[in-house]
Amino acid sequence: MLGLFCTMRAKSQTPGKIVVPVDSIIKNMNSLLAYNSAHLRLEDNFLAYDEQGHTITKQRLLEQTATGKYLPLQVYSKGNVWAYRLYKLPENTDQDVRLMLKQIGVIYYGFYQSIGKPLPPFHYVDLNGNVYTSANTKGKIMVLKAWSTSCIPCVEEMPMLNKLVDQYKSRKDIIFVSIAYDSRERLRAFMNHRTFKYAVVPMPIDYIQKTLHVTGYPAHWVINKQGVVVSMSYDKSDMIAALNKEAQK
């Protein structure tokens, strides 16, 4: 999923009416997830407003959403620009709904902190001793995955990712690297009976979660030739679409 992440100042606009009634969004987990799927585009550019309808930054709206105390209500706006106004959840809001909303907010805030920005300086050494750094990967597109041997979806998607590596095997300017929070020994044992065509790098979980803002697994990034993250997602299909687009440039 691509994001432009500019701060939007729409002084001449005020938030319009809400698109979906609040009660129908927060009545249960399923309704919140349906709203997220159909109405939240928080990784893209949007107009942001506080509870009183005053313009705020995208960062501020995402920070508040990540607390689990606020719902970003989609509101009508002029043109084709997405717009959201903060709504403070009532005290009697179901706890599961609050926790899910917080998780959604943290995910989008992680995207905000990553997409459109350089990948933090890194020095990866894979199981074969190959070294990948911020310097020696410049001029190449890097596809990065965070995973663990105990993560079932991480393992299940490997055959499709292997096909992706094969698809681009003639492109010397595209590299595939994975970072896993397992020990080097555990990863070696895993690779003895599994085929995964990404480079495999053991990495502390704190680096993955705190430096790269990961909240779930598997996580995927596409980093352009300038070292800037153009896509971060938890869905391989989003990553593949971003890679195909970047590879055509």
BAFI-3210 file (N, C-alpha, C; in Angstrom, 3 decimals, decimal comma, padded with zeros to 6 digits):
// residues 249
n [1|2|3|4|5|6|7|8|9|10|11|12|13|14|15|16|17|18|19|20|21|22|23|24|25|26|27|28|29|30|31|32|33|34|35|36|37|38|39|40|41|42|43|44|45|46|47|48|49|50|51|52|53|54|55|56|57|58|59|60|61|62|63|64|65|66|67|68|69|70|71|72|73|74|75|76|77|78|79|80|81|82|83|84|85|86|87|88|89|90|91|92|93|94|95|96|97|98|99|100|101|102|103|104|105|106|107|108|109|110|111|112|113|114|115|116|117|118|119|120|121|122|123|124|125|126|127|128|129|130|131|132|133|134|135|136|137|138|139|140|141|142|143|144|145|146|147|148|149|150|151|152|153|154|155|156|157|158|159|160|161|162|163|164|165|166|167|168|169|170|171|172|173|174|175|176|177|178|179|180|181|182|183|184|185|186|187|188|189|190|191|192|193|194|195|196|197|198|199|200|201|202|203|204|205|206|207|208|209|210|211|212|213|214|215|216|217|218|219|220|221|222|223|224|225|226|227|228|229|230|231|232|233|234|235|236|237|238|239|240|241|242|243|244|245|246|247|248|249]
n.u [000,861|000,717|001,764|001,550|001,831|001,724|001,368|-001,783|-003,492|-006,446|-007,806|-009,923|-011,966|-014,496|-015,396|-017,708|-020,910|-021,085|-020,193|-020,898|-023,070|-022,180|-022,980|-023,462|-020,955|-019,404|-020,751|-020,057|-017,286|-017,201|-018,599|-016,918|-014,604|-015,616|-016,121|-013,517|-012,413|-013,933|-013,989|-011,752|-008,907|-006,298|-003,640|-003,184|-003,240|-005,209|-007,834|-007,816|-009,489|-010,189|-012,202|-013,832|-013,987|-011,867|-009,031|-006,436|-003,185|-002,264|-000,637|-001,360|-004,034|-003,658|-002,069|-003,878|-005,852|-004,415|-004,372|-006,609|-008,812|-010,196|-012,224|-011,693|-013,804|-015,230|-015,926|-017,941|-016,449|-015,325|-014,668|-012,470|-011,156|-010,252|-011,611|-011,486|-012,844|-012,080|-013,590|-014,523|-014,624|-017,498|-017,790|-018,940|-018,260|-017,650|-015,038|-013,474|-013,892|-012,647|-009,980|-009,471|-009,761|-007,638|-005,523|-005,823|-005,293|-002,617|-001,350|-001,778|-000,450|002,111|002,562|002,585|004,909|006,796|006,421|007,446|009,670|013,232|014,536|015,551|019,073|020,917|022,477|022,724|023,413|023,314|022,410|024,339|026,486|026,490|026,426|024,275|023,733|022,816|024,315|025,410|023,162|022,018|020,783|019,541|016,453|014,960|013,323|011,779|011,151|009,603|009,546|008,822|009,776|007,795|005,477|002,666|001,230|003,406|005,071|003,421|003,090|005,450|005,964|004,675|006,133|008,617|008,166|007,896|010,494|011,760|010,510|011,734|014,395|016,235|016,708|019,135|019,073|017,252|016,666|016,033|015,322|015,052|014,115|014,259|013,098|014,120|016,674|019,994|020,702|018,224|017,019|018,729|018,211|015,515|015,693|016,852|014,881|013,076|012,329|013,256|013,638|014,467|017,122|018,110|018,011|018,972|017,503|017,120|014,054|013,279|014,389|012,897|010,262|010,367|012,133|011,400|008,688|006,786|003,795|002,642|002,794|003,224|005,336|005,821|008,019|008,736|011,539|012,854|015,300|016,625|016,668|014,363|011,319|008,696|006,508|004,756|003,350|000,983|000,226|000,901|000,035|-000,341|002,304|003,458|002,143|003,135|005,870|005,887|005,064|007,147|009,291|008,899|009,757]
n.v [-001,187|002,170|005,392|008,943|010,837|013,670|016,673|017,959|020,928|022,178|024,801|026,155|024,406|022,608|019,864|017,598|015,920|012,824|009,690|007,076|005,975|006,285|004,362|002,081|001,374|000,788|-001,196|-003,879|-006,213|-007,223|-005,290|-003,112|-004,033|-004,327|-001,659|-000,680|-002,025|-001,047|001,757|003,014|004,594|005,155|005,096|006,641|009,984|012,337|014,513|015,853|016,159|017,476|016,723|018,941|019,826|021,229|021,727|019,362|017,742|014,893|013,163|013,727|012,832|010,088|009,389|009,784|007,919|005,588|005,346|004,021|005,263|006,872|007,137|007,276|008,990|008,725|011,456|013,416|015,131|017,784|017,142|014,407|013,713|011,912|012,158|012,624|012,745|013,030|011,039|010,681|007,719|006,425|005,815|003,359|001,701|-001,403|-003,447|-005,126|-003,993|-001,546|-002,405|-003,571|-001,344|000,170|-001,453|-001,280|001,445|001,571|000,053|001,628|003,923|002,962|002,520|005,191|006,105|004,831|004,522|006,274|007,254|006,981|003,659|002,773|002,980|000,008|-003,217|-006,174|-009,630|-012,564|-016,125|-017,322|-015,730|-013,481|-009,947|-007,226|-003,851|-000,419|001,046|-000,716|-001,621|000,445|001,806|-000,439|-002,251|-003,295|-006,009|-006,744|-008,909|-009,614|-012,173|-015,341|-018,630|-019,878|-018,744|-019,421|-018,338|-016,982|-018,990|-020,421|-018,748|-018,878|-020,553|-019,026|-016,663|-017,612|-018,103|-015,500|-014,544|-016,095|-015,051|-012,585|-013,189|-012,549|-009,924|-008,067|-005,874|-006,129|-007,307|-009,829|-010,064|-011,445|-011,014|-012,607|-013,365|-015,561|-017,736|-018,107|-020,817|-022,143|-021,195|-022,254|-024,977|-025,011|-024,246|-026,464|-028,211|-026,787|-024,750|-021,576|-018,774|-016,203|-014,212|-015,120|-013,720|-013,681|-011,792|-009,491|-009,314|-006,870|-004,975|-005,419|-004,835|-002,338|-000,600|-000,929|-000,743|-002,842|-004,641|-007,067|-010,348|-012,127|-009,372|-006,983|-005,125|-002,781|-001,340|001,418|002,299|004,401|003,952|004,421|003,680|002,460|000,929|-000,651|-003,407|-005,922|-007,864|-010,042|-009,693|-006,935|-006,130|-007,390|-006,080|-003,495|-003,929|-004,765|-002,401|-000,648|-001,895|-001,333|001,208]
n.w [000,000|-000,918|000,197|000,491|002,453|003,204|005,089|005,539|005,052|005,242|005,276|004,213|004,217|005,982|008,105|006,634|006,800|008,649|007,169|007,846|010,370|013,816|015,790|014,276|013,554|015,842|017,190|017,397|017,051|014,418|012,945|013,226|011,941|009,372|008,759|008,838|006,640|004,478|004,683|005,882|004,919|005,818|005,261|003,128|001,637|003,420|004,643|007,897|011,012|014,287|017,234|017,416|014,870|013,863|011,774|011,791|011,927|009,924|011,351|014,014|014,105|013,652|015,842|017,959|017,275|017,635|020,381|021,103|022,053|020,391|017,471|014,020|012,166|009,042|006,961|004,750|002,012|-000,169|-003,611|-004,437|-002,142|000,739|004,047|007,585|010,884|014,296|016,813|020,073|021,889|023,570|027,131|027,665|025,582|024,036|025,281|023,656|021,165|021,567|021,922|019,426|017,768|018,701|017,878|015,104|014,802|015,678|013,718|011,378|012,194|012,328|009,606|008,792|010,047|008,576|005,676|002,800|003,932|004,615|005,027|008,266|009,102|008,439|009,023|007,880|008,240|006,555|006,740|005,222|005,401|003,829|003,421|003,957|003,651|004,401|002,655|000,640|-000,649|-001,927|-004,952|-005,667|-005,701|-002,790|-001,413|001,513|004,234|007,354|009,740|011,395|012,440|013,845|013,032|011,397|009,049|007,936|007,053|005,331|003,123|001,770|-000,604|-002,670|-002,489|-003,216|-005,924|-006,749|-006,387|-008,340|-010,580|-010,835|-011,171|-013,145|-012,778|-011,621|-010,097|-008,126|-004,921|-002,465|000,857|004,105|007,513|010,581|013,861|015,123|016,523|015,097|014,918|015,093|012,776|010,821|011,150|010,426|007,730|006,665|005,985|004,557|001,713|001,039|-000,784|-000,267|001,152|004,427|007,561|010,908|013,519|016,227|018,067|019,118|017,401|015,081|015,921|017,295|015,906|013,235|013,421|013,507|013,926|013,574|011,969|008,873|007,868|005,289|003,157|000,542|-000,706|-002,320|-004,920|-003,872|-001,235|000,163|001,800|-000,002|000,258|002,864|004,362|005,533|003,949|001,403|-001,206|-001,514|-001,264|-003,500|-005,594|-005,196|-005,626|-008,317|-009,527|-008,799|-010,028|-012,672|-013,097]
ca.u [000,000|001,565|001,292|002,295|002,126|001,909|000,482|-002,797|-004,089|-007,606|-008,408|-011,161|-012,976|-014,912|-015,870|-019,110|-021,637|-020,420|-020,612|-021,502|-023,442|-021,244|-023,498|-023,350|-019,531|-018,807|-021,667|-019,334|-016,013|-017,427|-018,993|-015,722|-013,729|-016,243|-015,871|-012,093|-012,185|-014,630|-013,966|-010,515|-007,773|-005,438|-002,273|-003,127|-003,508|-006,590|-008,081|-007,973|-010,141|-010,371|-013,599|-014,566|-014,006|-010,702|-008,038|-005,246|-002,307|-002,474|000,064|-002,147|-005,196|-003,195|-001,640|-005,065|-006,488|-003,584|-004,619|-007,792|-009,864|-010,861|-012,576|-011,642|-015,075|-015,169|-016,897|-017,986|-015,617|-015,405|-013,712|-012,253|-010,227|-010,778|-011,605|-011,844|-012,948|-011,945|-014,774|-014,122|-015,514|-018,230|-017,213|-019,520|-017,873|-017,149|-013,585|-012,884|-013,927|-011,580|-008,683|-009,312|-009,545|-006,262|-004,634|-005,924|-004,590|-001,172|-000,899|-001,716|000,597|003,350|002,714|002,936|006,290|007,686|006,276|007,880|010,862|014,319|014,633|016,623|020,361|020,919|023,617|022,203|024,291|022,424|022,932|025,481|027,555|026,349|026,151|023,407|023,770|022,177|025,193|025,595|021,891|021,599|020,787|018,786|015,168|015,032|012,077|012,114|010,076|009,830|008,808|009,322|009,498|006,583|004,339|002,119|001,046|004,719|005,597|002,498|003,217|006,789|005,969|004,340|007,255|009,674|007,816|008,187|011,951|012,054|010,011|012,664|015,767|017,122|016,888|020,211|018,826|016,202|017,129|015,009|015,941|014,085|014,650|013,459|013,538|014,601|018,121|020,674|020,643|016,850|016,781|019,459|017,461|014,294|016,028|017,271|013,743|012,195|012,966|012,857|014,642|014,963|018,208|017,527|018,851|018,477|017,433|016,394|012,662|013,158|014,681|011,769|009,054|010,551|012,780|010,650|007,265|005,987|002,798|002,152|003,635|004,415|005,332|006,556|008,374|009,462|012,408|013,298|016,739|017,161|016,618|013,120|010,229|007,542|005,363|004,813|002,036|000,922|-000,407|001,856|-000,514|-000,020|003,739|003,730|001,670|004,079|007,114|005,688|005,027|008,496|010,192|008,659|010,289]
ca.v [000,000|003,338|006,596|010,151|011,368|015,111|017,308|018,653|022,071|022,556|025,864|026,634|023,368|022,118|018,495|017,418|014,931|011,534|008,778|005,899|006,274|005,748|003,164|000,920|001,044|000,266|-002,084|-005,111|-006,362|-007,421|-004,025|-002,275|-004,565|-003,996|-000,223|-000,538|-002,519|-000,263|003,209|003,593|004,660|006,022|005,083|007,599|011,375|012,633|015,679|015,410|017,137|017,046|016,543|020,193|020,148|022,025|020,988|018,883|017,000|013,456|012,521|013,879|011,940|008,718|009,220|009,654|006,645|004,518|005,219|003,194|006,080|007,668|006,532|008,211|008,930|009,278|012,516|013,837|016,282|018,185|016,456|012,986|013,588|011,270|013,059|011,948|013,549|012,223|010,862|010,005|006,593|006,484|004,995|002,008|000,978|-002,749|-003,466|-005,766|-003,002|-000,592|-003,027|-003,720|-000,015|000,540|-002,208|-000,664|002,718|001,323|-000,391|002,776|004,833|002,332|002,858|006,614|006,265|004,079|004,743|007,582|007,623|006,006|002,570|003,103|002,346|-001,406|-004,076|-007,529|-010,723|-013,719|-017,416|-017,702|-014,763|-012,318|-008,722|-006,233|-002,617|000,738|001,530|-001,603|-001,900|001,637|001,521|-001,667|-002,379|-004,369|-006,550|-007,176|-009,595|-009,974|-013,412|-016,258|-020,028|-020,291|-018,024|-020,284|-017,618|-016,636|-020,175|-020,823|-017,900|-019,012|-021,001|-017,923|-015,727|-018,233|-017,848|-014,084|-014,458|-016,670|-014,117|-011,468|-013,687|-011,906|-008,527|-007,952|-004,683|-006,435|-008,306|-010,298|-010,292|-011,637|-010,938|-013,455|-013,195|-016,834|-017,846|-018,592|-022,275|-022,560|-020,890|-023,236|-026,230|-024,814|-024,199|-027,802|-028,957|-025,847|-023,917|-020,174|-018,203|-014,942|-014,296|-015,270|-013,002|-013,640|-010,397|-009,340|-008,901|-005,442|-004,215|-005,557|-004,192|-000,947|000,207|-001,031|-000,487|-004,013|-005,041|-008,399|-011,110|-011,564|-007,973|-006,846|-003,789|-002,571|-000,172|001,780|002,361|005,485|003,522|004,912|002,700|002,846|000,107|-001,517|-004,043|-007,240|-008,687|-010,265|-009,178|-005,509|-006,034|-007,779|-004,984|-002,388|-004,316|-004,722|-000,983|-000,076|-002,538|-000,764|002,567]
ca.w [000,000|-001,057|000,875|000,173|003,770|003,327|006,055|004,765|005,726|004,444|006,070|003,616|004,307|007,289|007,910|006,288|007,590|008,714|006,117|008,473|011,759|014,805|016,445|013,393|013,429|017,074|017,912|017,690|016,342|012,989|012,319|013,177|010,894|008,088|008,559|008,517|005,284|003,450|004,834|006,399|003,989|006,618|004,752|002,032|002,004|003,794|005,484|009,279|011,889|015,667|017,626|017,205|013,446|013,484|011,007|012,489|011,038|009,793|012,461|015,231|014,041|013,803|017,231|018,791|016,946|018,204|021,818|021,308|022,665|019,358|016,196|012,896|011,439|007,690|006,707|003,359|001,682|-001,573|-004,459|-004,187|-001,024|001,932|005,199|008,833|012,106|015,508|017,654|021,301|022,167|024,844|028,194|027,658|024,366|024,296|025,438|022,482|020,099|021,880|021,658|017,982|017,209|019,053|017,002|013,778|014,863|015,780|012,394|010,464|012,660|011,889|008,189|008,721|010,479|007,690|004,235|002,339|004,700|004,434|005,994|009,213|008,766|008,815|008,697|007,990|007,826|006,419|007,203|004,392|005,591|002,946|004,180|003,319|004,429|003,773|001,587|-000,520|-001,320|-002,691|-006,382|-005,878|-005,017|-001,797|-000,872|002,870|004,959|008,754|009,979|012,423|012,105|014,552|012,434|010,343|007,778|007,390|006,374|004,268|001,944|001,184|-002,008|-003,563|-002,493|-004,024|-007,325|-007,003|-006,560|-009,660|-011,593|-010,981|-011,024|-014,121|-012,382|-010,631|-009,289|-007,148|-003,964|-001,537|002,156|005,189|008,873|011,461|015,237|015,662|016,613|013,898|014,921|014,768|011,365|010,020|011,223|009,638|006,312|006,235|005,429|003,862|000,691|001,041|-001,665|000,269|002,125|005,759|008,525|012,289|013,954|017,502|017,899|019,434|016,182|014,161|016,431|017,715|014,866|011,980|013,727|013,131|014,923|013,244|011,045|008,246|007,431|004,023|002,698|-000,715|-000,545|-003,669|-005,154|-003,053|000,157|000,759|001,862|-000,825|000,663|004,038|004,461|006,151|002,924|000,312|-002,463|-001,554|-001,513|-004,888|-006,449|-005,048|-006,280|-009,777|-009,915|-008,639|-011,002|-013,997|-013,185]
c.u [000,892|000,950|002,152|002,661|002,524|000,971|-000,512|-003,434|-005,251|-008,390|-009,756|-012,282|-013,303|-015,460|-017,356|-019,757|-020,886|-021,021|-021,365|-021,857|-022,517|-021,716|-023,339|-021,895|-019,039|-019,724|-021,015|-018,057|-016,212|-017,777|-017,792|-014,779|-014,287|-016,015|-014,418|-011,827|-012,759|-014,354|-012,652|-009,399|-006,709|-003,976|-002,091|-003,267|-004,968|-006,638|-008,359|-008,545|-010,208|-011,859|-014,455|-014,618|-012,869|-009,689|-006,846|-004,371|-002,714|-001,826|-000,760|-003,344|-004,772|-002,740|-002,834|-005,785|-005,736|-003,745|-005,788|-008,956|-010,686|-011,107|-012,408|-012,899|-014,896|-016,278|-016,834|-017,115|-015,770|-014,341|-013,597|-011,302|-010,921|-010,675|-012,113|-011,877|-012,859|-013,258|-014,331|-015,128|-016,231|-017,600|-017,715|-019,189|-017,261|-015,616|-012,878|-012,845|-012,821|-010,206|-008,428|-009,046|-008,128|-005,281|-004,639|-005,137|-003,085|-000,608|-000,747|-000,645|001,979|003,623|003,195|004,413|007,288|007,616|006,638|009,121|011,966|014,215|015,769|017,919|020,423|022,210|023,166|023,258|023,443|023,133|024,159|026,640|027,500|025,889|025,309|023,385|023,025|022,989|025,218|024,300|021,344|021,737|020,071|017,437|015,307|013,632|012,435|010,901|010,512|008,955|009,402|008,969|008,214|005,318|003,826|001,884|002,378|005,280|004,726|002,662|004,555|006,790|005,632|005,482|008,437|009,422|008,109|009,688|012,339|011,638|011,025|014,133|016,745|017,405|017,933|020,028|017,694|016,709|016,016|015,689|014,836|014,808|013,697|013,993|013,866|016,125|018,701|020,566|019,257|016,542|017,509|018,705|016,196|014,606|016,511|016,116|012,705|012,991|012,392|013,964|015,056|016,263|017,576|018,494|018,249|018,552|016,672|014,985|012,474|013,427|013,473|010,570|009,238|011,161|011,974|009,141|006,343|005,041|002,245|003,059|002,761|004,230|006,222|006,841|008,922|010,226|012,982|014,819|017,412|017,129|015,374|012,037|009,052|006,313|005,702|003,425|002,155|000,261|000,553|001,347|-000,238|001,461|004,061|003,298|002,638|005,398|006,979|005,684|006,414|009,454|010,034|009,262|011,678]
c.v [001,230|004,526|007,778|010,928|012,835|015,623|018,158|019,747|022,585|023,634|026,317|025,605|023,064|020,716|018,440|016,391|013,613|010,584|007,578|006,240|005,570|004,424|001,918|000,503|000,295|-000,695|-003,424|-005,170|-006,459|-006,118|-003,078|-002,733|-004,270|-002,523|000,010|-000,915|-001,592|001,235|003,817|003,460|005,533|005,957|006,093|009,028|011,542|013,935|015,182|016,526|016,584|016,946|017,769|020,600|021,044|021,156|020,607|018,139|015,541|012,721|012,574|012,928|010,492|008,429|008,999|008,333|005,488|004,376|004,281|003,948|006,844|006,839|007,583|008,043|009,500|010,299|012,898|015,071|016,604|017,463|014,993|012,730|012,898|012,244|012,319|012,950|012,620|012,196|010,098|008,925|006,778|005,524|003,552|001,219|-000,366|-002,762|-004,096|-004,810|-001,974|-001,157|-003,192|-002,378|000,465|-000,172|-001,623|000,641|002,543|000,887|000,791|003,779|004,280|002,592|004,305|006,837|005,637|004,498|006,173|008,079|006,596|004,880|002,911|002,371|000,910|-002,096|-005,507|-008,529|-011,990|-015,018|-017,876|-016,710|-013,559|-011,112|-007,764|-004,998|-001,511|001,215|000,592|-002,031|-000,686|001,334|000,224|-001,556|-003,538|-004,732|-007,185|-007,834|-009,838|-011,173|-014,181|-017,678|-020,522|-019,632|-018,812|-019,528|-017,243|-017,780|-020,547|-020,007|-018,081|-019,535|-019,888|-016,911|-016,295|-018,017|-016,397|-013,886|-014,990|-015,720|-013,014|-011,906|-013,065|-010,441|-008,441|-006,742|-004,886|-007,549|-008,613|-010,719|-010,501|-011,562|-011,708|-013,349|-014,522|-016,804|-018,356|-020,117|-022,781|-022,313|-021,877|-024,569|-026,153|-024,898|-025,543|-028,598|-028,039|-025,093|-022,520|-019,406|-016,783|-015,223|-014,311|-014,711|-013,116|-012,215|-010,302|-008,813|-007,411|-004,582|-004,240|-004,746|-002,714|-000,068|000,220|-000,925|-001,618|-004,392|-006,436|-009,053|-011,951|-010,095|-007,868|-005,372|-003,870|-001,268|000,172|001,934|003,488|005,146|003,963|003,829|003,209|002,020|-000,651|-002,115|-005,375|-008,233|-008,817|-009,712|-007,682|-005,311|-006,327|-006,683|-003,806|-002,698|-004,239|-003,293|-000,362|-000,631|-001,979|000,614|002,567]
c.w [000,000|-000,354|000,544|001,414|003,787|004,410|005,288|005,608|004,887|005,177|005,521|003,716|005,758|007,077|007,596|007,200|007,573|007,681|006,695|009,924|012,754|015,384|015,581|013,193|014,654|017,836|018,245|016,847|014,836|012,288|012,225|012,067|009,504|007,752|008,172|007,069|004,217|003,508|005,339|005,367|004,632|006,210|003,620|002,553|002,409|004,585|006,899|010,142|013,311|015,979|017,343|015,738|012,991|012,750|011,885|011,485|010,977|010,962|013,736|015,226|014,249|015,233|018,151|018,536|017,594|019,715|022,100|021,918|021,622|018,105|015,104|012,035|010,043|007,516|005,237|003,156|000,208|-002,377|-004,087|-003,024|000,152|003,100|006,434|009,986|013,310|016,293|018,893|021,656|023,502|025,856|028,147|026,395|024,741|024,293|024,235|021,295|020,313|021,520|020,167|017,315|017,503|018,131|015,596|013,744|014,902|014,425|011,448|010,888|012,303|010,419|008,033|009,059|009,506|006,233|003,858|003,050|004,441|005,451|006,947|008,856|009,279|008,377|008,948|007,521|007,760|006,839|006,422|004,510|004,675|003,755|003,337|004,210|003,686|002,582|000,390|-001,196|-002,063|-004,180|-006,718|-005,169|-004,036|-001,323|000,458|003,519|006,395|009,082|011,145|012,011|012,763|014,008|011,241|009,030|007,121|006,554|005,179|002,997|001,217|-000,257|-002,999|-003,633|-003,273|-005,512|-007,695|-007,218|-007,942|-010,780|-011,873|-010,935|-012,018|-013,786|-011,268|-009,726|-008,289|-006,230|-002,956|-000,231|003,190|006,520|009,783|012,883|015,919|015,757|015,296|013,798|014,535|013,294|010,457|010,001|010,375|008,148|005,788|005,624|004,773|002,805|000,769|000,334|-001,308|001,039|003,512|006,803|009,915|012,821|015,276|017,273|018,210|018,218|015,245|014,640|016,720|016,628|013,582|012,173|013,291|014,269|014,667|012,218|010,128|007,887|006,199|003,727|001,279|-000,547|-001,905|-003,751|-004,393|-001,564|000,898|000,709|001,029|-000,474|001,939|004,186|005,188|005,204|001,750|-001,014|-002,618|-001,865|-002,970|-005,853|-006,398|-005,740|-007,796|-010,292|-009,864|-009,689|-012,404|-014,180|-013,832]
res [m|l|g|l|f|c|t|m|r|a|k|s|q|t|p|g|k|i|v|v|p|v|d|s|i|i|k|n|m|n|s|l|l|a|y|n|s|a|h|l|r|l|e|d|n|f|l|a|y|d|e|q|g|h|t|i|t|k|q|r|l|l|e|q|t|a|t|g|k|y|l|p|l|q|v|y|s|k|g|n|v|w|a|y|r|l|y|k|l|p|e|n|t|d|q|d|v|r|l|m|l|k|q|i|g|v|i|y|y|g|f|y|q|s|i|g|k|p|l|p|p|f|h|y|v|d|l|n|g|n|v|y|t|s|a|n|t|k|g|k|i|m|v|l|k|a|w|s|t|s|c|i|p|c|v|e|e|m|p|m|l|n|k|l|v|d|q|y|k|s|r|k|d|i|i|f|v|s|i|a|y|d|s|r|e|r|l|r|a|f|m|n|h|r|t|f|k|y|a|v|v|p|m|p|i|d|y|i|q|k|t|l|h|v|t|g|y|p|a|h|w|v|i|n|k|q|g|v|v|v|s|m|s|y|d|k|s|d|m|i|a|a|l|n|k|e|a|q|k]
***
